[in-house]
Amino acid sequence: MGKWIKELLNRLGWRQEPSRVPLIPRVAVDSRKQATNVARETSAKPTIQTTPLKTDTRPALQIGFDFGTHSTKIVVRRRGERLGQIVCIGGSTDGYPAFVVPSLVRVAEDSLWFGIEALNRSDGRLHQLLKLELLRPDSPSPSGTLSTDFLVTAYFGWILCGVRKWIEKRYGLENAKLFLNVAAPMDHYEDAAVKQRYLKILELAWGWIFGEEKKLITQGVNKAILEKWLSRKNVIVPDVSMRRYDVLPETVAPIVSLSQDPRMAAGMYLLVDMGAGTTELSINHVSRPGGNQNVLCYYDRSVLLGAERFQQSENPANLTSELMRHIWQTWCLGYQKDARNMAARQRWKSVRILLVGGGTRRKDVREAIAVYDHPVFSRFPGEGRCEILRHGPADLEFGPHRVSSEDFSLACVANGLAFPRMQWPRFYDPENVLPVGEGPTGGGPDGLWYLDR
């Protein structure tokens, strides 16, 4: 970093502090260095002989797997295409949108039942809220009971078995390259313990369904068979470069879905994604939606507050106040990173609150957000503007079925996960951004220099 930049940063009150490593590496944009690199590359002498690279012509399919507290959503997208396909496993039932799968496992005698079958049966024991159980410390299960990890692994295997059948019918399994992204409730700095627990479950489920043996997990699968499969496997999660699945932050996936939507205007977005068990919040600046845009993720968080707590509470108004406090804190913690720079503060005068997830469909939640005295009004009296929107991805289809845009908003996380990483927006920590001017005089297309610390 040049001396003049350090002096300018010091005047702006910036201090370099040790920080956590974010999900997406920070990117340095320096046009002079880029130009130098290009010049060096073009001046290199060509080799006399070149060996043609072998190309794999099989279609690459990206699977977005949103394992929710209440329901699971699956989106499959062929790389290079904008349209994603919603895949429903096990059929539909009353009380759920047509494309979601209940996140349920029922153990009846020696058999396991999943999704709608688990919901409709009355025998045995019904296991629900499994996602919330995964967030608790892993501990030995009481004698005679199945562990949460066992139940979730079996459920993941059943879901992936249904996805495999869908792919076989549409493409032929041997004719496609498969990649899988699963969301976990964590921010973009990640939670190592939560991620590792998800990865071990995925390593087992992925190996069962897409490994050499291509096992079959159906409704009523024998518990002893699954236990035998588990006993043979010493779970070692390969390096990310060696596997075709990954676990990604649930706060990031809606941002990816939003950034790929050409209908969205540039500006500040406060995402509120409330599911049954958790709520993911983030405050972001999107510069050019629908393309190779820059996204500044100022702050994101995942909190244990969802529709399930509202349903069980005797005083939901207290939970509504708690949610509003989280929204207020998310905006303020993001704003303080630009508060000292007059040029950067201008973008904060207008904010769009984007509602995602089934919990935000509750009447009390919607009304509370609608009448909420957002801090943008107190910080910018007479100038502040706040707009409330619901994000229903535009580039999705569910076979011949007609789905409302409001229901499509439930597929927002799965939709974001179904975009490959090379199509994801670049996320910059705002602490690495130095505004030096607006328009063509700035360092980048949005008037900002992106620094690498």
N, C-alpha and C positions, 0 to 999 in steps of 0.2 A: 504494500500500500504506500503510495507516494506521500512525501512529507506534507504537501499542501492539503491533501485529503485528510490526513491525521489532524492537522491544525483546524480544518473546517469542522470535522467531527467533534473535536474537543469544544469548539465554540457552541455547537449544537447540544452539548451535554451528553454526548455518546460516550460510553465507557465499555471497553471490551471485557466481557466476563465469561468464565467457563460456562458452556451451555450443553444441553443434551443433544445427542445426534438425532436429527429429524429423520422421518421415513424417507423422504426424497432428498438426495444430496443437494446442497446449495450450488447454484450455478453462477459462475462469473461471466459477465458480458463485457468485453473490452474490444471495441471494434478495431483498435490499432493492432492488438495482439492477433486477432482473427485474420486481419489483412496480412500480417507478417507470415502467419502459418500457411495461408493460402499461397503466398508468393513462394515460399520454400517448397511447397509440394509441387507446384506447377513447374518449378525449375529443375526438378529431379529428372534424371535421364531414364527413359523407358527401358525396360528389360527387352532382350531380344526375343525370348520365348515366354509366353504366358500360358498357364494351365487353366483351362476353363473350369469354373466352379460348378459342382453338381448342385442342382436346384431341386428342392422338394416341392412338387406341384400339388401335393395334397392340401385341401383347404384347412386352414387353422381356425379352430373354434374356441372362443373364449367363453367359459362358463362363469356366470356371476351367481353366487350362492349366498343369499341373505337368510341366515338362520336366526329367526326372531324368537322372542319369548313366547309369543302367542301363535305365530304362523311363520312359514318359510316360503320364500319367493325365489324362483329360478329364472334367469334370462340367459339365453345362448345367442351369441353374435359371431358371425363369420368375419374374420379380420378383413378389413378393406371395405366392408359394407356398413352403412349407417343403421340399417334396420335390424333390430334385435327381436328375437322370438321368445315369448313367455312360454315356459314349459310347466304344465301342471302334472303333478305326480299323484295318482290315486283317485282322481275324479274330484267333484265338487260336492258341497253340502250346504244346507241352510245355515245362515249365521256367518258365513265366510264369503268374501268375493270369489268368483269362479276360479281364479288362477292361483289362489294361495293354498298351502298345505298346512293343516294344523301341526304344530310342533309337539306332538304327543307320542308317547310309547306306553302300551299296556302290556303288562306281564300277567298272563293267565296260565297257571300250572307251569308247563315247560315250554310255552310258546310266547313269542313276542309279536305284537300287532302295532302298526304305525299309522299316523295321520288320521284319516276319516274312520278307518276300521277301529282304531284305538278309541276314538270318540264315541262311536255308535255301540260298541260292546259294553256290557255291564259286569262281566265277570273279572276276576283277578284284581290287580291294582293298577290304577292309572297314574302315570308319571307325567307331570307337567312342570312348567317354569324351569325347564332344564338349563336354559341359557343363564338364568340367575344363579343356579347351582354351580355352574362353571366358574363364576366370579368369586365363589367362596374358596378358602384354602382347601387344597386337596387333602383329605384325611381318610383313613381306613373306614370302610362301610361296616355297619353292624352285621353280625353273623346272620346269614340267611337272606341278605338283601344284595341287590346288584348295585355296583358303583355308578355314579353319574357318568363317569368317562365311558364305562361299558355301554350304558344306555344311549349316550350321544353317538358313540362310534357305530352302534347298530343302526341308529336312525340315519346317520350320514351315509352309511353303506346302502341302506334301502333307497334313500333319495338318489344317490349316484347310480344305483342299479336302474332306476326309472329313467334317468337322464341317458344312460348308455343305450337303453332300448329305443328311446326317441332318436338318438343319433344314428343308431343302426338302421332304423326305418327310413330316415331322411337322407343320410349320406353313405351309410355303410361304415362300420367302425374302423375297418382297416384302411379306409380311404380318407381319414381325417386325423389331424394332429390336435390334441386336446390340451387345454390349459384351464386351470381352475383358480378363481379368487374367492375367498370366504371372508366375510367381515366379522370383526370382533369389537366389542365395546371398549375402545381406547382412543386416545387422541393421536395426532400424527407423530408424536415422539415415541409412541408405543409403550406398552407394558410388557416387559420381558416375560414375566411369569404367565400372564394370560396368553400371550402369543405362543409360548412353548407348549402350553397345555393343548391349545387348538391344533398346533402342528403335529403333535403326537397322535391325536385322534385322526387327523387327515391322512397321515402316513399309513395308518392301518386301513382306513376306509378306502383310500385311493388304491392301495395295493390289492385289496380284496377284489375290487370291481374292475380296475383297469390294468392290473398286473397280469402275469403270465397265465394264472389259473382262471381269471375272469369268473369269480364266484357269483352265485346267484342268491340274493337276499329278497325273499318274498314275504307276504303277509303270513303270519303263523310260523315263522322260521323257528326251528328248535333251538332253545337256549343253550343246550349242551354243545351243539355244533359251533355256535359263535364262541363259546368259552374255549373249545378245542382250538379254533383258529387263533384266538388270542394267546393261548399258552405256547404256541409254536413261534411266536414273533417277539424277538427282542427289539423294541422300538428304538431305532436310531434315525433321527431326522436328517436327511441329506442337506448339504449346502444349497442355498437358494439357486445357485447356478446349475445344480444337478437335478432339480425337481421341477415338475410342471404345475405345482400348486403353491399358493401362498396365502397368508393370513394378513389382512390389511385393516387399517383403522376404520371404524364405522363412521367417524366424523368426516373422513375424506371422501367416501364414495358418493354422497349426495352432491358434493362440490364438483366431482368429475361429471356426474350426470347433468348438472346445471351448466357447466362450462361447454359441454358438447351440444347444448340446445340452441339452435340459431335464432329462436324467438326471444331469447333473453337479451336485454339491453345492458350495456356496460354500466358499472357503478358498484356501490357497496351493497352486499347481501348478508343478512343475518339469517342463517339457516337454523330452524328449530325442527328437529326430527324426533318426535316422541313416539316410541313404540309401547308395548305392553309393560316392559320392564325397565328400560333406560331411555334417557333423552340425550341426544347428541346436539351440541350447539357449536356454531362457529361464525366468525365475522370475517368476511373476505372482500377483496376488491377484484372484480373481473374486468379486464381491460378490453378484450375483444372476444366475446363469446362465439362459440361455434367453429373455432379454428385453432391455429397454433398460438393461443393466447397466453398471457402471463396472468397468474393468479397470486395475489398477495393474501396469504392466510395469516391474519393478524393474531388470532387466538382461537383455540378450539378446546372443547372439554366434553367428557361423557359423565353423566350423573345418574345415580340410581333413583330415578323418578320417572314413573311411567303410568299408563292407564290402569294397570293392575292395582297400584296403590290408591288411585282415585276411587276405584270400585269398592275397595275394602275399607276405605276411610269413613269415619262417622262425620268428619268435617272436611269435605273436599276444598272448601275455601282456603284453608290453611295451606294445602298443597298448591293451589293456584297462586297464592302469594309467594310460595317458595320458588315456583317456576318463573314468576315475573322477576324475582330477585336474581335468578341465574341468567335470565335474558339481559337484565340491566348490567350485571357484572361482565358478561361477555362483551357487550358493546363498549363499556368503559375501559376494560383491560386492553381491548384492541385500540381504542382511541388514544390512550395515553402514549402509545408508541409514535404517534404523529403529532401529539399535542404541542410540541415545541417548534414545529415547522409550519409557518403560515401558509405556504403553498400547498403542502400535503393536507392541511386541515380542511381545505375547501371541499374535498371529496366526501367528507363526513357530514355535510349539511343535508344530504339525502340518503335514506337507507330503505331498502326493500326487505321486509321480513318474509322469508320464504318458509311456508309450512309444509312439512313432510311427515308421513307416518300416520298410523291409525289414531294415536292419542290426540293429535291436533284436530281430529274431527269431533271431539267432544264439544258440546255446546258451551259449557262453562269455560273451557280452555280458549275456544275461539273468541268468545265475548270478552274475556279478560285481556287477551292480546289486543283486541280491537279498541278497547277504551283505555288501554294502558298509557300512562303519561311517560312516553319514551324519553330517555335522556337527551336525544337529539334536539328536542324542543327546548329544554332548559339550557343546553349548551349553545344553541344558536336561536335565540328568541326572534320570532318573526321570519326566520329564514329556514328553519328546519322543516323537512318533509319526511313523512313515513308512509310507506305503501305496503299493504299486506297481500301476498300472493300465495297461491298453492302451486307447487311444481308437479305436473304430471308429464313425464317424458313423452316427447313427440314421436320418437323413432322406435316405437314398440308395436307389435301386433300379437294377438292371441288367437291364431287360427281363424276360424269363421266367426268367433264370438265378438260381440260388441261390448266394450268396457268403457265406463265413464272415465273422464279425465281425473275425477276425484279418486276413483279406485286405482287408476294408474299411478297415482302419487305413492301408493303403497309399494310399488316396484322400483322406486327411485334408487334405493341402495343397490339392489341387484343389477339395475341398469348401469350404474356407475362401475360396478365390479366387472361387468361384461365388456368394458372397453380395455384393450391391452395397454400395458404400461407406456408404450411409446406414444399413445394418443392422449395420455393424461396431461393436464396442464402442468406447467412447471411451478412449483411452490417455492416462494421466497420468504424467508424469515424477514419481517420488516426491519429488524435490527441491521440487516445487511443492505438496506436500500438508502441511498443518499440522494434526495432531490436536489438537482443543480439547475433546474430551469424547466420551462414548459415548451411544448411544441417542438419544432425542428432543431432548436438549440440544445435540447436535452440529450442525454446519453443514449436513450432507447426510444422506441416508437411512442411510449407514453410519457416521455420527458423524465425518465429516471435512469440513474446509473445503478446497476446491480453489482454489488461488491462481493468478493469472496474473502471471508475472514479466515 
